[in-house]
Amino acid sequence: MKLKLSAAALALAGITLMASMSTPTYAADARPLISALENSQGEPSLAPMLKEVIPAVVNISVKGTKKVSPMLQIPEEFRFMFPQLNRERQREFRALGSGVIIDAKEGYIVTNCHVVADANEIRIALSDGREFDATKVGEDEHTDLALLKLENPEDLVELPMMSDTSELEVGDFVVAIGNPFGLGQTVTSGIISALGRTGLNIENLENFIQTDAAINSGNSGGALVNLRGELVGINTAILGPNGGNIGIGFAIPVDMVKTVVYQLKEFGEVHRGTLGVAGTELNPDLAESFDYKGNSGAFVNEVIEGGAADKAGVKAGDIITSVNGKPIKSFADLRVKIATLGADAKIRLGIFRDGEELTLDVTLQEPDEISGSDAGQLSAIFDGATLANHDGGGVEVTDVASRSNAYRFGFRKGDVITTINRDQIKGLSDLKNKLSKAKDKVLALRIERGDNVLYVTIRN
């Protein structure tokens, strides 16, 4: 039996887009409304919507170099004997991916961080055949998002973003658009298979939309759109053997994209905020013991003294039910939402405590510890180090990865950075501000190591 869809069931409402907290409005009424998903013969078709959407999805090609570790791993104490064998090599590479134009006037494109990682040249190809050079505005490895900017953009089409992905439901129809295997613009369709997927170890911060719309290698950074032609997610990963599609693909929700992109535009990096709580997932037994009738939320085991939650009045035993009016499904969901909001962001928490619903206003704080690539964003010399606020003032190096940049520059566990060019360092936030504002070509960092004092000099 042939399935026939009525025009009424397929009719689309007007497009309205609202910015989330402290983020700009990206696109509203940027293109004509689509009256119905029908072709010129009156048959059900995605073609009318795709004609509006496809020009906003781009193909990305990159060139760059990557460091290749030496084949022989020689112990640190013997490396001086084999300088040739221990030398890192540079290897050229080329890669392909996809991206989405989110601001036609300014030429901003969002894609995956892994698509443009280590790229020296970024080339953008539009669906109409035009090509542009692009520069990287910023990237965030933890969410696998990057923001690009076209040079001298002209006559671009931007893709409007869905106002609130909390309205998505399992079973909603979606369309994936990208550049699989370098074939060129390709469209696949499916449904939303699951929401809020976490624990996949694909990224550090995970809250994926799962879809069975075919996503393959090269689709990374492309668009996942709804039948209104609105961006609902950025395609980022698949679960399948040998990189092939088996109907399990993942996209980063557009709510997360908005907050990360806003910070990349403003700062070139993500200034993460911290809530200052430790917690666990809410299970039925835990909910029953606290007389909580809901089945979702984040249980607070501990409130960190002096943290943002502590100052706002959050207590151990609270169940966090919402952030800015949007329901919290789990503690992992809470972690992702907080981590993608910037430091100093003002948020409103919904709390369940002793049978009552409360609302608390919280101002997120700067993290008191950063590590790995986050530390490297302050300066390349810190890449591989873990930095934390020191109780007596300054910034303590609490750990250093072997063979990292930080190790090669001489940082060791227990070092305390106290000054930059004789300016006192109060903590991580102060270190970040002084490094970003420093105009001196050479900076001298004073290091206290036990009873000894030494200096590390860097070119800014």
Sequence and secondary structure as in RCSB ss.txt:
>XXXX:A:sequence
MKLKLSAAALALAGITLMASMSTPTYAADARPLISALENSQGEPSLAPMLKEVIPAVVNISVKGTKKVSPMLQIP
EEFRFMFPQLNRERQREFRALGSGVIIDAKEGYIVTNCHVVADANEIRIALSDGREFDATKVGEDEHTDLALLKL
ENPEDLVELPMMSDTSELEVGDFVVAIGNPFGLGQTVTSGIISALGRTGLNIENLENFIQTDAAINSGNSGGALV
NLRGELVGINTAILGPNGGNIGIGFAIPVDMVKTVVYQLKEFGEVHRGTLGVAGTELNPDLAESFDYKGNSGAFV
NEVIEGGAADKAGVKAGDIITSVNGKPIKSFADLRVKIATLGADAKIRLGIFRDGEELTLDVTLQEPDEISGSDA
GQLSAIFDGATLANHDGGGVEVTDVASRSNAYRFGFRKGDVITTINRDQIKGLSDLKNKLSKAKDKVLALRIERG
DNVLYVTIRN
>XXXX:A:secstr
      HHHH          TT     SS S     SB TTS B SHHHHHHHGGGEEEEEEEEEEEE  SS   
GGGGGG TTTT  EEEEEEEEEEEEEEETTTTEEEEEHHHHTTEEEEEEE TTS EEEEEEEEEETTTTEEEEEE
SS  S     B S GGG  TT EEEEEE GGG  SEEEEEEEEEEEE   SSSSS  EEEE S   TT TT EEE
 TTS EEEEEEEE SGGG  SS EEEEEHHHHHHHHHHHHHHSS  B B  EEEEE  HHHHHHTT   S  EEE
EEE TTSHHHHHT  TT EEEEETTEE  SHHHHHHHHHHSBTT EEEEEEEETTEEEEEEEE B  SEEEHHHH
HHH GGGTTEEEEE TTSSEEEEEE TTSHHHHTT  TT EEEEETTEE  SHHHHHHHHHH   SEEEEEEEET
TEEEEEEEE 
